[in-house]
Amino acid sequence: MGRLDGKVALVTGAARGQGAAEVRRFVEEGAHVVAADILHDEGKALAAELGERAEYVGLDVTSEEDWTAVVAGIEDRHGRLDVVVNNAGILRFSPLVTMPLEDYMAVVAVNQVGTFLGIKHTTPLMIRSGGGSIINISSVDGLVGMPGFSAYAATKHAVVGMTKSAAIELAGAGIRVNSVHPGGVDTPMFKTPGLEFIDVGAVLSTKVPMARLGTSEEIAGLVCWLASDEGRYCTGSTFVIDGGMIAGIMVG
C-alpha cells in the first residue's frame, strides 16, 4: 500500500529539480501523476521513465487558457483530481534599485499569478472529486527577506497569504491548502545568473545549522506527506524545511 494509492495528482514545474522529485515520489507512493511544464523534452522523458502512472502535459502556468485545457483533459482522462502541487517558479537575482521592471513582473507572473491560477482552475474539479490537498511551494524567502531577492521574496510572501486565504475558503469543501518553504536546495535554480557570485560554502557554514544544502528528495518527502491522508488535519499552515536556516542567529 502506498500513501497515495488511487489518487490523481498534478505537479507544475515538474520536468526537473524539485518538481521531478515530487513526481517520482508520488508515483512510488501509488498516485497517477500529471507532470506539467514548458520544458517539453525533459517532461516527456520523465514521464517515459516512470511508465504508465505518469504523463506529461505542456502548461504555461501564467496562461489561463492553458490551465483550462489541462484541467479539462485531466477530468476527461481520469474523472478526478485529488492533489495539486503548485511548484513552478523562477528567480531573477538583482538589487531592487537596478532590477528591470520586466524581470520583476516575470517573477510575479510565474510565482504569484501561476499559483493563483492553479488554485482557481483546479478547485472546481477537486470539489467534484470530493476534496483533496493543494500544496503551494513557497520558500524561506516567503518568510524572511534576502538581499538581491526582492522580486522572488515578494512573490513567495504572496503565496503565503494566498495559501491561508484559500485554506479558509476551501475547508468546507474538503480541500486542504498548505505552503512548503524550502531553504537552499541543490536544484537548477542555483544556476540562476548572479548566484554564481555567492560563496555557497560560506553561506552554509554561517547561516545553516545543518551546514548543507537540502535535496529535492527531502522536499518531495514533505510534499508527499501533505498530499497524503496522514496530513488530513493540516490546512493553512507553513511548513519550513531549511536545515534550521531561519531558526535564529548563528554566532561563531
Phi, psi and omega in degrees: 000128175262160180297335186242024181306130175082355182271149173251127185235148174240127178237125177266161184057041194267356190285336183204175175060221182300320181299315179296321178296322178295317178300312180300315182295319180297317178297316178302327183268009169102001181279158162264127190242129171264110182265119186243139181190177170253359177268082193296315183297314180293321179295317179295322180295321178297313180297319179296321179298323189269347173088203193291342180267015174224144175218152179251138171227143174283132180209117168269110188293348178273357185255116178296324179296319178298316180300315180302315182293317182295315181294320177299321178295320178297318179295319179297317186277326190237341177076001183198166173210123187249332185222135174232129175244107176276086188258336186302134179197154176227162180229134169238118185264121180190144169303145185304316188286346178248003182284126175296143180302323182295327176292317179300313183290331176296319178293317177302316184299315183280306189286320185262303181295321179300321178291317177303311181294325178299314178294313184303313189272339179269337185303314181302318178292322177297322177297316178295338179273355179098012179110187181161204186226128172250127179240118179259123181275111175259231184186164168300335177287356170272359180237336179224175176256164178207133181299137180087354185245029188300314181294314181298312181296320180300316181289324181286330170296319179300323179298325179296311179297320178297318180299312183294319179295315180296322180300319179292316181295324191258356182301321181293340178267004179079020179252124176265141180227120181225160176243145179245136189235085177289152168271216178292123181234139183283087181226173177302338179299334178292351177265008179303134179307132182106326181286344180295345179273354179275130176280093185301320179300318179293320178298315182296320184284335184253342186242338186244111181305325180278355170057038175201161170286154171282170177246155177300326180294325177294319177296317181300326179297317178293317180299319179298318179299316179293329178288335186275171178289347177295334179263024191294342179258011181254121172206149180071019187251159177250122182250111184267133178221088193219015180065020180089009188305317184252019180291329182176192182267124177272136179238131177147000000 
